[in-house]
Structure formats: C-alpha cells, structure tokens
Amino acid sequence: MGSHHTDVPEPQKFAALYLDVPNIRHVKQDNGEIKVYSIREVDWAALIDRMLDSLAAANYTYIGTAYMSVQSRRKSDHDYVQEIFKKALATHRNDLMVTVRYEKDIDSMIVNDMWQHFHELVQMQYRSGKPFSSEVTFLLAGGDGVYASPVKSIRQTFPDTRSQMLRLHTFSWKNSLSHELTCVSDYFEYLEDGESIVLSPGTFLTGKK
C-alpha cells in the first residue's frame, strides 16, 4: 500500500529590530566604572549587520518599525543616527520605515512595542483566515532584564500554539547583560566578541578615515 505524503509548508518568518541606544553607549567595566561612548563613537551599521546576520535566513518580513531610541534632543544627533540606520538597512529601505525617536523611558517604550508588534502580527494572521504558523524573532540590542518580561508573557499567553515560535536574539556588553535576559534568549552575543562596534578616531559615516 502506498503512503500519502503531505508537504508541510515552511512557517512565515518575521523579525522586529530594537536598539536601546543609551544601553549600548554605556559600558560597564570590570572594575564597576561606566565608560560612556558618544553616539558618533559607535559603529551602528556594524551592530545592525551583526543582528541581521543572526537570522541566518533571507526570507524575513519585518514587522512594525525598525527604530533607534536616543536620549538626545539635538537634531544633529538624530540626523546622524538616522542616516546610519538607513544605510545599514539599505536592502529594506523601500518597505521598511526608519525612524529615530527621543524618549526618556526607553525601556518601557521597547517593552510596549514588543507586545504591540506581536499583537499586530497575530491580528494580521487572524484577518487572513490562515492558521498562525509563524516564526517571530525579536532582535534586541540592550541587556536590561526588563526586556525579559514581554518575551516571557507572550510565550505564556500563547502556550498551546505549537506552530508559532517567538525567538529572542540579544546583543549586549558582557557586564550589562542581565541573567534574566540571558535565560529567555535563544541566542545572545557579547559585543566585546568579534569585530569591534567602536569606531576608531577619524572614522565617519562612509567608513573611511
């Protein structure tokens, strides 16, 4: 007797990108002191490349808005990081909104947006009338433990949806990465490892000296 085989379609893959700029600019040293980099001393393009490379797949549709959150009201700072952001996401510029926002409470904003973006995706799947068969990856640059909360809550809210996966890829300085966030991350990378994301003196937007 022959067997009937049905191909199981690959799940749709979505990703959302979150950068906590102040968290990346402040680096806790082994002696407990904090080293602070200016916005222009961080190679944001290199950081974003590392985050996107962790997806290990090209067929991703980005949900929500990719944005950088800064605690600076200076227009020159906003213009600088927005230009960097656009260049780093050049292959997605036609269908991805790129924004830079000033926020005092960046942690709370990112936590809220994680929930909002995931909820919007669920609604989109529901309206389409298709089963929710998706793989969602949050790409997070920042090590604060507060970011573990929305990930755990989302996973607990949808415990029986076996076809849906929420993954968390975290990028943080070693001494800034909380234990709680490490525990809920499917992948994490120390920013001290690999190619440096700190620009050498005299390096500008073009990457040339």
PyMOL commands that set and color helices and strands:
alter all, ss='L'
color gray80, all
select helices_A, chain A and resi 21-25+39-41+44-53+75-88+90-92+106-128+145-157+174-176+179-184
alter helices_A, ss='H'
color red, helices_A
select strands_A, chain A and resi 12-20+26-28+34-36+61-62+66-70+98-102+134-141+165-172+187-190
alter strands_A, ss='S'
color yellow, strands_A
deselect
rebuild
show_as cartoon
